[in-house]
Amino acid sequence: MRHSQRGFALLIVLWTVGFLALLGTLIVAGGRSDTQLTDNLKQQAVLEAAADGAIQNVVFAMEAARDGRFQADGVTREVRIGATTVLVAVWLESDRVNLNTASAALLRALAIACGAAPGPADHLALAILDWRTSGVAPRPGGAKAAEYRAARRAFGPPGTPFQSVDELADVLGMTPELFARMAPHLTVLTDGDPDMSTRDPVVARALTDAAGVADDTGGGQQTADELLRIEVTAIGAGATRFSLVVVASASFQTSPPSVNLLLRQRGRFTANKPMAAWSS
């Protein structure tokens, strides 16, 4: 009996020691997790500040200093903000097709340039026009509320201009794959169509294909002030990155100078863009 009690007491002691060891391990792991979380938040704050600083430098260099080393050509360049490396690429927003002003012919041509077949591209272009314009009757081949109900959609076209390019994903006839290919060539922030000087080869091809097509559904040529689309990716320790996409206009002739941000959102880093050295 006494041996049995001793064995049971030893078992209790061993179980207690094991439990305390496990508890200690969990406490240490929790402390490490908290420390890692704090480090990550600090790193994110540093990288976000560097990304914002790079955007300010780029806008100043292009709009105020007219620095020829920086062009709206989509080439990824390296900028140093303090001790942080930031990758920067700049485009003209006016090189993109405006969803709210483009004609059916241009929208059709862009869809085909992005891989759509001619028939579906026809219907998609008309559905885009029906999405952004009022009325209940669709264009022949287009889509209004009745067509969305027939397709078992829980929504219909609002009959108002697109508020963002992301809305296009909800237009009848759009597929996720085609949206992913078209979105980089679209905007809602300009006030007219691009012209043949665009540096976007896909848009240039669409403009060429749509040229001469009689169509009065478009909104005319671009007349807005220059808008810059700036993609930045700040690079931190290890694999830490912070990316932003900004569309901005600037006026350095006013007092005080001003920069107007029309869009600010997280962007994606693309590793295969051409690289050219540039530093502030």
C-alpha positions, 0 to 999 in steps of 0.5 A: 500500500505504501509503495502504491502511494509513493508511486502515485505521489511521484506520478503527481509530481511528474505531471505537475513538473510537466505541466509547469514546463508546458506553461513556461513554454507557452508563456515564452512563446506568447512573449515572443509572439507579442515581440514579433507583432510589435516589431512587425507593426514598427516595421510597417510604420517605417515602411509606410512612412518611406512609401509616402515620402517616396510619393512626395519626392516623385511628385516634386521631381516630376511636377516642380523640378521637372527632373528628366531622370524620372518619367511617367514610363512605367519603368521601376526605379529605386529611390532611397528614403532615409535608410529604406529602399523604395521601388517606384513606377509612374504612369500617366493616368490619362493613358488609361481608358475612362469607363465613364466616357469611352464609346462602345467601340473603344470598350469593345476594342479594349476587351478584344485586346485583352483577350475577349472574343468579338461576340462577348466583347460586343455585349460587354461593351453595351452592358457597360454603357447600360450600367453607367446610363439611366433608363430601364430599356437596354441597348440591343445586346446590352443589359438592364435590370431584367437581364440581371434578374434573368442571370440570377443576379441580386443586383442591377445596373445603378444607371449612374457613372462608375465610382471605381474600376472595381465596379466593372467586375459586377457588369453582366458578361464580365469574367474574373479573368477578363477583369484582371486583364482589363483593369490595369488599362482603365480609370474613372479619374480622368475626364475623357479618352486617351489619345494615340500618344498613350504609352500603354500598348494595349490601349494604343491598339484598342484606339487604333482598332476603334478609330473610324467607327461611328459611335456617339456614346463616348465622352470626347478627348482628355482635357484634364490636368496631368494625373500621375499614377504612382506605384511604390513598394518600400522594402524592409528587413527580410521579406517585409514590404509595404506597397501603395498605389496613388493617383495624384495631381499637383500644382506648384504654381499656386501659393502654397503649392498643393498636391491633390490625392484622388486615389490611395490604395494598397498596390502589388509589387511586380518583380519582373518590371525593368529596373533603372537606377535613380535616387533622390 
